[in-house]
Amino acid sequence: MAAAAILPLLALSCKRPASDESFVFFDADGYANFTLDMTDSLDYSLQLYIYADASPKDTLAVQIDYLSPSEVVYREDVVLTMADASTGGVLTRVLRSGFRPVVYGIWKASVFVKGESSVNGAGLRLYRDKKDGSR
């Protein structure tokens, strides 16, 4: 009887989280590398955040390279401004909202901030959106 009551709780605890978040310090070459698990046939949203020791200059030029599971490279250039800044030296930007990847699977992402030495690291937050658009 007790086992029957625990089984539904175990099933709920195995449910996949609604989001994944990773923070990575930039390596010696200035890159922060990430793995994005987009294996579920859902819609996704992706948010970038950059941490800086000091207030960065007016804008940050960020290059993001994505490697698909089929090994096709996609590149995106993003400009972050002080309008994207929140407290504590963090600049954030929603990169994509409610998108479906070209190919579902494990993607790689590499973030590079051009010409800025005050940045420490970057983070990517990947949301799994439900079919109704909620999280």
CORPE-V471906 format. One record per backbone hydrogen bond with DSSP energy under -0.5 kcal/mol. CO is the residue of the C=O (numbers start at 1). NH is the residue of the N-H. If there is no record, write none. Layout:
BEGIN
co=CO nh=NH
co=CO nh=NH
END
This chain:
BEGIN
co=1 nh=5
co=2 nh=6
co=3 nh=7
co=4 nh=8
co=5 nh=9
co=6 nh=10
co=7 nh=11
co=8 nh=12
co=9 nh=13
co=10 nh=14
co=12 nh=15
co=18 nh=128
co=20 nh=126
co=22 nh=124
co=24 nh=122
co=27 nh=30
co=30 nh=113
co=31 nh=27
co=32 nh=111
co=34 nh=109
co=35 nh=37
co=36 nh=38
co=36 nh=107
co=38 nh=105
co=40 nh=42
co=43 nh=129
co=44 nh=99
co=45 nh=127
co=46 nh=95
co=46 nh=96
co=47 nh=125
co=48 nh=93
co=49 nh=123
co=50 nh=91
co=51 nh=120
co=51 nh=121
co=58 nh=82
co=60 nh=62
co=60 nh=80
co=61 nh=114
co=62 nh=78
co=63 nh=112
co=64 nh=76
co=65 nh=110
co=66 nh=68
co=66 nh=74
co=67 nh=108
co=68 nh=71
co=72 nh=68
co=74 nh=66
co=76 nh=64
co=78 nh=62
co=78 nh=80
co=80 nh=60
co=81 nh=84
co=82 nh=85
co=84 nh=92
co=86 nh=89
co=89 nh=52
co=90 nh=86
co=91 nh=50
co=93 nh=48
co=93 nh=95
co=96 nh=46
co=99 nh=44
co=105 nh=38
co=105 nh=107
co=107 nh=36
co=108 nh=67
co=109 nh=34
co=110 nh=65
co=111 nh=32
co=112 nh=63
co=112 nh=114
co=113 nh=116
co=114 nh=61
co=118 nh=53
co=120 nh=26
co=121 nh=51
co=122 nh=24
co=123 nh=49
co=124 nh=22
co=124 nh=126
co=125 nh=47
co=125 nh=127
co=126 nh=20
co=127 nh=45
co=127 nh=129
co=129 nh=43
co=130 nh=133
co=134 nh=130
END
